[in-house]
Amino acid sequence: MAKTELKNRIRRLRFDHDEMTQQELANRAGVTRQTIIAIEASKYAPSLMLAFRISRVFSLKVEEVFEYQGSDKKESSQGSAS
C-alpha cells in the first residue's frame, strides 16, 4: 500500500500549543493515540470529519492543518478514439 499524499502540520501545531501530547489531541478529537501517531506519520489519512475535528482543536481551517500533495493531472482510463 502506498503512503498517503496528504501532508499535515499536526506535530508542529501540537508543539506550538503548549507542547500538547498526542494523547491530549486524541482525547480532544475523539480518537486513539495510535490514530494520531499514524496521521502524523502520514501512514493514515483521516476521514473528512476527523480532519475537521483535529483542525478545530487548533482553531484552524482544515487546509491550514492538512495539505494534499497529489498530482493535479486528470488521468483517464479510456483510450483515445480514432
C-alpha positions as CSV (number, residue, x, y, z in Angstrom):
1,M,0.0,0.0,0.0
2,A,1.4,3.4,-1.0
3,K,2.0,6.1,1.5
4,T,-0.7,8.8,1.6
5,E,-0.2,12.0,-0.3
6,L,-1.9,14.0,2.5
7,K,0.7,16.0,4.4
8,N,0.0,17.6,7.8
9,R,1.3,20.0,10.4
10,I,0.0,18.3,13.4
11,R,3.3,17.6,15.2
12,R,4.3,21.3,14.8
13,L,0.9,22.5,15.9
14,R,1.0,20.3,19.0
15,F,4.4,21.8,19.9
16,D,3.1,25.3,19.3
17,H,0.1,24.7,21.5
18,D,1.9,24.3,24.8
19,E,3.6,21.0,23.7
20,M,0.2,19.2,23.6
21,T,0.7,15.5,23.8
22,Q,-0.6,13.0,21.2
23,Q,-2.9,11.6,23.9
24,E,-4.4,15.0,24.7
25,L,-5.0,15.7,21.0
26,A,-6.5,12.2,20.6
27,N,-8.9,12.8,23.6
28,R,-10.0,16.2,22.2
29,A,-10.5,14.8,18.7
30,G,-12.3,11.6,20.0
31,V,-9.8,9.1,18.6
32,T,-7.0,6.9,20.0
33,R,-3.4,8.0,20.4
34,Q,-2.4,5.4,17.8
35,T,-4.7,7.1,15.2
36,I,-2.9,10.5,15.9
37,I,0.5,8.7,15.6
38,A,-0.5,7.2,12.2
39,I,-1.9,10.5,10.9
40,E,1.3,12.4,12.0
41,A,3.4,9.9,10.2
42,S,1.3,10.1,7.1
43,K,0.5,6.4,7.3
44,Y,-3.2,7.1,7.6
45,A,-5.4,9.8,6.0
46,P,-8.1,10.9,8.4
47,S,-11.8,11.0,7.4
48,L,-13.1,14.4,6.5
49,M,-15.0,14.6,9.8
50,L,-11.8,13.8,11.8
51,A,-9.8,16.3,9.8
52,F,-12.4,18.9,10.8
53,R,-12.2,17.9,14.5
54,I,-8.4,18.0,14.6
55,S,-8.4,21.4,12.9
56,R,-10.9,22.7,15.4
57,V,-8.7,21.6,18.3
58,F,-6.2,24.1,17.0
59,S,-8.8,26.7,15.9
60,L,-7.6,26.5,12.3
61,K,-9.1,25.7,8.9
62,V,-8.7,22.2,7.6
63,E,-6.4,23.5,4.8
64,E,-4.1,25.1,7.4
65,V,-3.5,21.7,9.0
66,F,-3.6,19.3,6.0
67,E,-2.2,19.7,2.5
68,Y,-2.9,17.4,-0.4
69,Q,0.4,16.6,-2.3
70,G,-1.1,14.7,-5.2
71,S,-0.8,15.3,-8.9
72,D,-3.3,17.7,-10.4
73,K,-3.2,15.8,-13.7
74,K,-6.5,14.2,-14.6
75,E,-5.9,10.6,-15.5
76,S,-8.2,8.9,-17.9
77,S,-8.7,5.1,-18.1
78,Q,-10.1,5.4,-21.6
79,G,-8.0,5.3,-24.8
80,S,-8.2,7.9,-27.5
81,A,-10.9,7.4,-30.2
82,S,-9.7,7.1,-33.8
